[in-house]
Structure formats: structure tokens, C-alpha cells
Amino acid sequence: FPLSYALQLALRICSIMAGDMGNGITSNGKAPESNGDAGESGDKLHPLVRTMAEDFHAPRAEDIDHLHELQKFTTRKKDEKTDKERIGSLSETLKSAARTTGPKVVTSEKKPTTQGPRQAFMSAMSDSGLKPTVVYHNLTPAELYEKALAHEPGSHIVSSGALATLSGAKTGRTPKDKRVVREPGSEQNIWWAGKEGQSGSPNYEMDERTFLLNRERAVDYLNMLDRLYVFDGYAGWDPESRYKIRVVSARAYHCLFMHNMLIRPTEAELANFGRPDFTIFNAGAFPCNRYTSYMTSSSSVDINLKTGEMVILGSQYAGEMKKGVFTIMHYLMPKRGILSLHSGCNVGADNDVSLFFGLSGTGKTTLSTDPHRPLIGDDEHCWSDNGVFNIEGGCYAKCIGLKKESEPEIWNAIRFGSILENVVFDEYTREVDFMSNALTENTRVSYPIEYIANARVPCVGPHPKNIILLCCDAFGVLPPVSRLSTAQAMYHFISGYTAKVAGTEQGVTEPEATFSACFGGAFLMWHPMKYAAMLAEKMQKHGATAWLVNTGWTAGGYGVGYRMKLRHTRSIVDAIHSGELKGAETRPTDIFRLMVPTKVSNVPDEILQPAKQWKDPEAFDKSLRHLANLYATNFKKYASGGGFVSADTAAEICAAGPTV
């Protein structure tokens, strides 16, 4: 707006006001119209001046900072006592040897005053003891978006409204870097890795002193940052069994992730949260010291059951936090007589609950997400005396190859508040390319469970009626469905079988059997037989039926036969839910001795018996015996029972496997 033009306009206005209005003549040479009220100032103002007067609004802000303050309001009531307790709790969490009383916690990034009591500071231990720590506590998703976009390179809002971000060098968990502290209170319960007769365990030990070294390294790193993010939430939808979880992180992305994955407290619950039962220190951007005992890389994920703490160093992959909470629940719940399960869960119109177990590629997410059956949860559950409940408050779904047509529930959940991890998107349109694996095959999305249209909230249900064990048999010899005895259910639950096929992983050219105990071996804390025995006891007590469902190949192995059609698998699952198969006529198979229904509605009879599908009977028999040997070899490590079942029961379970 040129200055010369402004001066001309001002002179013109003055001329109008001084001359034309003085003699009652307007600028067009005509007398102004009157409405009979000479006292109204509007009749004496030129239209140009009247318009400017109406458009002018006096500023309500004294300065730019005041303007920003006026932009926001809150309906939350301030409670000085609660705020003081909350700040004290956060300060206590962040204590270290350098700050034995905890840092001074402030709630904004304004320059703090140097006046006031010094009791909250360490006087001379280290520089970190002199630096107040800015902590953002339980921010909303919108606030966390703002922080991530402002301070974390690689954070972007994509076209759906979700926040796309990067997890750094690690795009998946590092299970070989997980450590559990060996201490007297829990060491007799843990299924330790490397112990004779217990190979396959994920629990590598570390001592208490090494944990303290890593904890100190993480806390000192976090305390030196300009800002920290803390989220307090719950694990477990059953109020009688839930645990209070606190997450301390350096990144807004991690805080938003756990806001989605934990159960979000109400304002009243947050005000009375108090001290957490378990705390996660996520210093993933900072590596561990590789010269520290028990370290095998720059990453370390350490769990201390005695102190109720977890330390993450050297990995920014958010899934470490989710599975860390699950690992803790996998220890604490069985100790209370509650069975923790790595499974999906849904419920029918008759309040009939089904649990779905399966490794990657078996269809667990697809089959448990049923538009006709509300979803209780997609991944982590517990079975107590009251029924089942979800551990989590959200979902963490794979999104490589995601299509709206095939998985509309997940597609529609990707919106504002969701986090897209390590995805690729168009630079200009911000449209996500879900087919791209440029960053990783393990692209993920995290969202609150309420984003699933037919989610059941609260995420609880009655005792399950059906236990569905899913496998993807690439050898093509297992039937599409079979009913299991209790001993068979324990055997196949402990085995946790599926198969990798060519193209799923680099270097895989032939089908490879994969076994993961209890369909989640990486997260077990007790011996697998402990979980299996609890499952059998609950199945018998509440009358649940177990089924083995093969979503893999038939009429030949991978490369020869074809994969089971999804519509046939859905029809099988529907027949299980309707009760059709519970009383159906069955026939046993050779070697595995599985009881297979002779008929299933909307499923061709010929595919129910795999042997009849193969053109070469000898090839079928050879492949069947090969798979049976793989099962038997894998199960040897569990055959003793781990001390959780009697020798007779252990022998009965082993006998329920294939005959070799």
C-alpha cells in the first residue's frame, strides 16, 4: 500500500469533510437524503467515511504475546494442589544421581525466573542439576502435532490429516537387544534365554548395576533436552486389573503414539493418577554405551520388574514401547491368575466372544475385524475370572499394501490423530503411497480404537466361546479347518506355527516353517507351558472350543497349489460362530490326527480334505511327514513342561502332536 496513495486518500477525505459536507452537498452534487432525524451522525458522514468507521475494530490485545493468549481459552478448572502434586510426581520420575531431588519442572518454554527456593536444584553436582526441565504433560493430539511439526524434522501432515513421521535408523523392534534384570524377586519365574533346555526364550539377562547405568544415561540425556513429553495412561480396560503407565519421551511423536496405544484417562482420573506402576524412559535417539556389560549393539531395551521401569536407548521405533507394556503385562497378569494373550478379539450379537491367534500373514487382523462383529481389540488381551478385556486403547496396524477395498476399517481410521510411521507420500498432494517399501516393509499406522467404526468401547467382553488358531501352511498339507481337543489346543498353541514363503523376506526361496511360542514368543516372560496350562484350564471351565484354521495353500505347496480363498475362510469362521461346526460330523487326518468337518456351508467339500486335492499322493505324504518332523523337532524344547504341568500332562500334550 504505497505511502503516496495513502496521503492522497487522506487529503481527499479531509476535503470531503471540510467542503462538501459543510454546505450540505454530497460529492455527486446532490443534497443528501434525510430520514427525519438530524441528530444521527450517519446522515452527516460521507459513505466512504461511514464504511471505514464500520470496518474499524479497536485492538483488544496490548501486544503480540497478549494476542496469542487471547487466541486460546480453556474450560478446565485450575487446582493448585493437584498441579503441585503432578509436578512433584514428574520431578520424582526424572531423578538421577546428578539430580537426587529431581529437576524443577516448568509447564512452558518461557524463560524461567532465577528467583525462588533452590531446594529443587542440585547445587553443584553437575550442569544438568542447574537446568530446569520443560515437561509437556498429557497434551492433546493437536498440541502434539504442533510440537512435532515445529521441532521434529520428517514430521508432516498428509492428505488424510494423519501425522506422518520417521522412526530413524530402526524401523522395527530389536529383540536381541532386549534385556531383563535378574533379581531375587522374579528370577525364579522368568523363562531365561540360554538356559539348558530352555532355548527359544527372548529373555536375555542383565544385572541391576548395568540397568542403573543405562537408566542414568537415559535420564541424564532426557534432562538435558529443551523439552520433554510425558503421557500418563492405563494398560487394561478392566478397572480391577489395570496398571498405571507413565511414558517419558524426547519426541512428541512418541508421546502421541502412546496416547493412542494406552487407555486415555479422564480429567478426573488424571488428577488422581498419583505415582505410576510402571515407567518407560524413551531416550531412543541416544545410543547405549557398547562397552557396558551385556550390550551387543548401540541399542538396548531394558526391563526391571523390581523397580517397575523400562529404558530404551538407541532405537526410536515406537513399537518398542507398545511391546514393552505387553511384556510387563505378560508377567504381571499370570502372576494374578489372569491369562495374557497375543490375540485379536471380537464379539457377536449373542455376546459370543472369539479369540484369534496368528502370526504375520495368517489373516488375524482381517478375520478379527468383521463388520458384523464388534471389535474388542486387534492384538493384546487378557482372560480373567470376569471375562476378556483389551490391554490397549488403540491399534497398531501394518499398512504396506493397504487398500480401501480390502481393509476399509483400517483405511478409514487413518485421519487426524493417527500416526503413519515410515510411509512415503507425494511431495505436493501429500497422498500416501501405501504400496511403497522405499523406507521399510514394516510401515505402520497407530490410531485410537474409537477410530474403528464398530469397536466395542469399553473394550471388555464375557468369556470366549471359540479359540481360533490361525496358520498359513505353505506346504499345503493342513486342512482348512479342524476341531481340536484340549491337549491338541495346548500343543498347537505352544507351537505357534506358520510358514514364510518366497518373496516375504530376502533370501527365502522355499517355504520355511516358523514357530513362535503362544503366537507371541518374543514377548513371553514365563515358560510357554504356563500360558498353555492356563488356557486349557479356562477353556475347560468356561466351555470354549478350539479350532485350527489354515489360511495357506491347498492342492499343493507354495508354487504348485493355490492359497485358500478368503471367502471360503470367512465362511468357515462364520460356521464356527453360528455353531454349525460344533456338532458337525468329522473325520481324522493321517499323521496330525486332526478332526475335520465333512461339510461346511458355502465351502466346497473337496477342499476340506487336503490329501484329495493333491494330484501326486506320494508327494503329499512326503510333504506331510516333513512338516510333522518340523513340529516335533521344535516342540522338544517344551516337552519337559517347564515345571508348570505334571509329567503326565506334559506327556499327554506331546502325544497330541503329529506322529513321526
N, C-alpha and C positions, 0 to 999 in steps of 0.2 A: 504494500500500500504506500505509494510514493508520498514523500512529505509535501511536495509542491501541490499535489492534488488535495491533500488534507487541508492545507492552508486555503486553497481556493474554495473548498466546500464550506469551511468555517466562515469566510468572508461573505459567501453567498447567503448563508443562514442569517448572519448579522444584518445584512442588507434587507432581507425579507422582513425581519422582525422590526427593524428601525423605520423602514419606509412604508412598505405596502400595508402592513398591519396598522400602522399609525393612522392612515386615512380610511381604514375600513375596506380597502380594496385588495383582493387576492392577486396572486401573480398572473392570473389569466385575465385580469382587468374587470372582473365582475364582483358585485357585492356578495359577501358571504351569507349563506342561508342561516336563519335563526330558528331555534326551537322554542323561543319564548322565555328562555332562562339565561339572561345576560350574565348571571353570576358564574356559569360553568366555564372553567378555564379552557375546556376543549374547544369552545367556539372561538377563542382568541388565539389558538395556536395554529400555525400553518400545518397542513397534513404531514409534511416531511419531518417537522419537529415533533409532532404528536407520535409518529411512528417510532422515531428514535427514543422518545421518552418511554414508550410502552415496551420496547425491546431491551431497555437497560435494566439490569438487575444488580443491586448493590452486592458486593462480595461479602460472604459470610465468614470467610476464613481470614485470619490475620496474616498468615504466611503459608508457604507451600507445605510445611510439615503439618500445620493445622488443617489444611485442605485434605491431606491424606488421612488424618484422623477422622474427619467428618465423613469420609467415604464409607466407613465401616461402622456397624453397630453390633451389639450383642444382646441376647436375651438371657444370657447366663448370669446368675447372681454370684457376686464375689463373696467368698467365705475365707476370711483371713486365716482362720485356724486350719482349715483344710488345705489351703495353699501353702501354709508354713509346713505342715506335715508332709505334703507331697514333695516340696523342695528338699526337706530333710531326708526323705527316703531316697530321692535321686542322688543326693550328695553322698549318702551312705553307700550306695551302689558303686560309685566311682572312686571309692577309697583305694589307695595303693600305698606301698612303702614310702613313696615320695609325698603322699598326701594322706597321712594317717587319720585325719579328721574329715576327709572328703573335700572336694572343691567347693567354692562358692558358686552356686547355681543362680544364673540370672535368666530372665524369660524373654529378653530381646537383645538385639545386637547394638543397642545404643551404648556409647562409651560409659562404662560403669564409674561411679564416683569412688574416689580413694578414701572417702571418709567412712566412718562406721567401725564396728568391732572387728578385730583381727583374729578372733578365735577360729574362724572358718578357714584360715590360711595356715600353711606350714611356713614358719618364719624363715628358715634358711636351708631346708633340706635340698631343694632344687628349684630351678626356674619354674617348673610346672606347678609347684606349690604356690606360686605368686600370681598365677593367671586364672582369673575367673572363667568358668566354663558356661557357654551359652547352650542351654538344653531346650529343644522343642519337644514338648510332651503331648502325645496323642493328638497331633494335628489332624485336620480333616484331609480327605483326598485332594481337594482343591488347593489347600495350603501346601501340601507335599508336592503337588505338580509345580507350583511356583518355585519352591526351593530347588527341585531337581532341574528345572529349566534354567534357573539362574546360576547354579553352582556345579552342575554335573554335565560335562561335555558328553555328547552322544545321546542326550535326552531330547525327545521330540514328541509332539502331539501328532498322531496320524489322523487320517480322514475319518475314522470311526469315533474319534475322541479319546481313544486309549493312549497311554503313555508308553512310547517305545524307548527302550533303554538297552544298555550293553552291560554284560557281566564281566568284561575284561578277558584276560587270557583263559580263564577257566569257564567253559560252557556246560559243565556237568559236574557231578559230585566226584570227590576223590576218596573212594572208600578205603584205599590202602593207607591213607594218611589219617584215618580216624583212630583215636586213642581213648581208652577208658582207664581212669585212675584205679589202680589196685589198692584197696584199703580194707581194713578189717570188717567194716560194716556190710560190705556187699560181695567181697571176693569169693565167698563160697557159693554164691548164687549165679555168678556170671559164667557164661559159656565162653571160655577164653580161647583165643586163636593160638595155634601151635602146640597146644597140649596134646599129649599122646592119646589117640583115639578120638580126638575132637577136631579134626581138620575140617575146614569149611566155615569155621567161625569168623565173623567180621570184627571181633573184639580184641584188638591188639592192646597190650597193657602199657601203662606208663606209671611212674611213681608220683607221689604227692608233691615232692620238691620240684620236679620238672614241670608239673602242671602250674605251680605257683610262678615259676619263671616265665612261662608262656602267658599266664594271666597278667603278670606285671607288665610284660612287654605290650600286651594288647591295651591295658588300661592306661598306661603312660602315653601310648600313641593317641588314644582317643582323647585324653585330657589336653593334649597339645593342639588339637584342632580348633578352628574358629567356631564351629557349631557341631552339636550332636543331636541325634534324633532318638527319642525313646518312645516305645509303644508298650503299653500295659494291656494285656488281654487274657483270655482264658483258653485252656485246652480241655475239651469235653463239654457236651451240651447237657449232660446230667448234672444238676446243681450239687448232688451228693458226691459226685466223683470228679469234679473239675479241679484243675490246678491253675494257679495264677502265674502267668508267664510275663517276664519283662525282657524286652529286646532293646539293647543299646547299640546304635549303629552310627557309622560315619556318613552314610548316604541316605537321602530322602527316599530313594528307590527301595532300599531295603526296609525302611520303615513302612512304606505304603504296601509292600509285598506282605509283611506280617499283619498289617491292618486288614488285608484281605483274607489271610490264611487262618489267623486266630479268631476266636469269637469276640466280637466287639462289645465292650462293656457299655452299659447305660451311664448317664451322667452320675446317677446316684451310686452305681457300683464303682465307678472310677473314683468318686470322692471318698469311698470307704475301702479302696483297694489295699492300702497298707503295704506291708512287705511282700514281695513276690515269693512264690515257692521255688521258682527256677528262673535263672537269669542267663541270657545269651549276650556275650560281648563279641560283636561282629567288627573285628578290625581287619577285614579281609583284604584291604588294599595294602596292608603292611605284611611283609613276609615273616615267617618264623626264622629263628637262628638255626641254620642247618647243622651247626656244631653242637647244638643242645642234644642231650641224650634222647633217644627214641625217635628223632626226626629223620625222615627219609627223603624229604624234598623241601621246597620252600613253603609248602602248605601244611597246615596242621589243624585238625578239628578235634578238640579235646573235651571230654565229658567227665565231670567229677560229681558222682552221686552223693558224696558226703556233704559237699558244700552247696549242691544244687546249682551248678554253674556249667556253662559251655563256652569255650573260647574258640574263635575262628580267626586264623591267620593265613594269609597267602591265597585266599580264594574269595572272589566277590560273587560267586554263583549263589543266588538266593535260595535255591533248593536245599542247601546245607542247613539252613535254619529250620525249614519245614520238617525235614527228616530228622533233625536233631531233637525236635519236640516229640516226634513219633517214637524215636529210640528211647527217650526218657519214659514215655507212656508205656512202651513195650516192657519196661522193667517194673514200673510202679503199679500198673494195673493188675498183672498176675499176682503180685505180692498181696493184693487186696482181694484176690479171688475173682477178679474181673478179667475176662479174656480179651486181649487186644488183637486186632486183626487187620491185615493189609488187604482190604477188600472194598468193592463197591456195594451199595445197599439201596434197594428201593422197596416200595410198599404198594400193595394192590388195593382195590376198592373194598375188599373184605378185611382190610387191615392185616393182610398176609405179607410177611416180610421175607425177602430173599437176599442172601449174601452172594456176591460174585467175586471169585478169586481168579487171578490170571496174571501172567507176566506180560511184558510188552508184546503187542502184536496178536494177542489172543481174542481181542474184542471186548475186554472188560468194560471199558468206558462206553462203547457203542451199545452193548446189550443192557447195561445197567441204567442207561439214560433212555427211558421208554416214555413216550408221550402219554401212555395210558396208566403209568405207574409213577407216582411222585417220587422224586429222588431224595433220599435221606443223606447220601453222601457218595462221593466217587472214589475214595481212596483209603481212608483210615477210620476204623470203627472199634467200638468196644461192646462186649456182650456181658451184661451184668445180671443180677437177680431181678432187675426191673425191666429188662429187655435190651434193645440195642440203642446206641447213641453214637453220633458222629463226633470225632475228636476235633475236627476243624470247623472253621467258619467260612471256608471258601474252597475253590477248586484250582488245581494247577495242571492244566491240560496241555498235551503236546499239540502243536499247531502246524507241523510240517505237513504239507499237502492238504491242509484244511479246505473243505468246500462247503458252501452253504447248503447245497442239495443233500449231502450225505450226513452232515452233523449240524443241523440248524440251531440246536440249543447252544452249542459252544460258539458258533458264529455270532449269534445274537447277543451273547454275553460279552463280546468284545466291544466295549463302549467306555465312556468316561468313568474313570475309577479303576479300570483294568490296566494291567501291566503286560506289555508284549516284550518278551525277552529275546534279544539277539535275532530279531527278524530284519528283513530287508524291505525297504519301501521306496516308492518313486520320489525322487528329489523334489518334484514340483507338485504333483497331485497328492502326495502323502498316502497313496494307496499301497497297502501291504501286499507283497508278493509271497504268499504262503507256500508256493512251490519251491522257492529258492532255499538252497542249503549253503549259500556262499559263506555264511558265518559258522553254521553248525547244522547237523541233522536234528539236534535237540532244541529246536525253537519251542518256546513255551508261552502260555498266557495264564495269568493269575487274575481271578475275579471273585467277589463275594458270592456265596452260594445263592443269595437272593436274586442274582442276575439270571439264574436258571428259572424259566417261567413256571415250571411245575415242581419246584423244590418244596419239600416239606419242612417248614420252619415253625417251631423249634425242631431240630433235626434229631428226633427220637422216634422209636417205634417199639412194638411188642416183640416177643421172642420170635426168632426166624422159624419159618416152616420148611424152607428149602435152602440147601447149601450147594451152590453150583461151582464146581471146579472146572475152569476153562483151560484147555491146552490147544496149541496149534501144532498138530502132529505132521511134520513134513515128510515122514516116512510112509504115510498113507495107510497105516495098519490098524489104528484105533477106530472104534465105531463112533458115529456122530453123537450118540448119547447112550449112557448106561447107568443103571441104578447101583449104588454102592452099599455094601454092608458097613457096619460101624468100623470094623478092622480095616476094610479097604479104604474107607474115607480117611482114616488116620495115615495109612500108607501113602496114599496119593497126595494128601495134604502136606505131609513131611517131604515128599519127593519134589513137589512143585515143578512139574515138567512142562516144557515147551520146546520148540526147535527153532534155530536160526536157519535161514535159507540164503542162497546166493543173492548177493546184492544188498542185503541188510547191513552187512559190515564188511569193511575192506578185508580181502583175503579169504572170505568164505565162498567156496566154490561148490561144496556139497552140503547137504543138510547136516546140522550139528545139534545134538541133544543138549539142552540147557536145563539144569536143575537148580532151583533156588528154594531152600527150605521154607515151608509155610508160605510160599509165594511171596516172600519178602525177606530172604536170608540176610541181606545187607543191614537189616535194622533189628535183628533179634538180639536180645540180651541174655535170655535164659536158653537152655538147651531146647531144640525143636520139639523133643518129646514132651516137654512141659506144656507147650501150647496145644499139641495134638491131644494129650490126655484131657485137658480142659475142654477142648472142642467136643470130644467124644462124650464126656460127662454131660455137657449141656445139651447135645443132640438127643441123648437118651432121656434126659429129664423132661425136655420140652417137646419131644416127638418130631424132631426135624429129620428130613430125608436128604441124603447126599447124592449128587449126580456128577458124573464126569462127562463133560461136553467137549467134543473135538471140533474146533472150527478150522482145522487144517485141511489136509489133502485126502482124496479118496480115488479109487480106480488106479492107483499107482502113486509112487512117491513124487516129490517135487521134480518137475521137469518131464514127468510122464503122465501122471494123473492130473486132476484139476482140484481147485480148492472148493470146499463146501460153499454152496450158495448162501448168501446172508439171509435170504427169505426162508430157506429151509431151517437154518439155525434159529431164526426168530420163531418159526412155527414150533420147533422143539421146546424152546423156552416158554412159549405160550401154553404148550401142552403140560409142561411141568407146573406152571402157575394155576392152570384150570383144574388140576388134579387128575387129568386124563391118564397120565403115565404112572401114577402111584399104584394103581391096581391093575395095570396092563400086563398081559402075558409077556414073558421074557424068555430068552434063550441064552445060554452061556457061550462065550467065545473060547477058543483054544488059548493056551499059554497064560493069558491075563485073567481068564475066568470072569469076565465082566458080563453082567446080566443086561442083555439088550432087548428093548421092547420089539415085538414083532410088527407093530403098526404104530404110526404117529400121524395124526391128521395133517394133511397138506404136505406130507413128506413122502416121496416115492419109496416103496418097500425095499427096492433093490439096494439103496444106499445105506440101509441100516446094518447090513452085514458086509463089511469091507472085503472079506475073502471072495465073495461072489462078484465083486466089482473088478477084480484083477483078472487080466487075460492069462497070466502065467502063474499058476498055483505055486510052483516051486519058488519063484521069485518072491511071492507074497510071504511064504513060510520063512524064507531066509531073512527077509527084512523084519518080520515079526520077532524072530528069535534074536536078531541083532539088537532091536530096541529093548527086549526083555533083559538081555545081558547088561545093557547100559543102565537100566533101572536098578538091577541087582548090585552092580558094582558101586553105584552112587549110594545105595542105602546101607552099605556095610558100616559107614561111619556113625550111623544112628542105631545100629542093631542092639547095642547094649541097653538102650533105654535111658541112659544118662542119669540113672538113679531116680527118675520121676515116675516110672511104672515098674511093676513087678517083672521078674524074669519071665514068668508065664505070659503076661500081657505083651511083653516085648517080642516073645517068640510067636504069639498069635498075630501080631501086626506084620512081622516079617513074612509069615506064611500067607498073608493076604496079598502079597505081591505076585508077580508072574513066576511061573515055574520054569526053571532054567535047566 
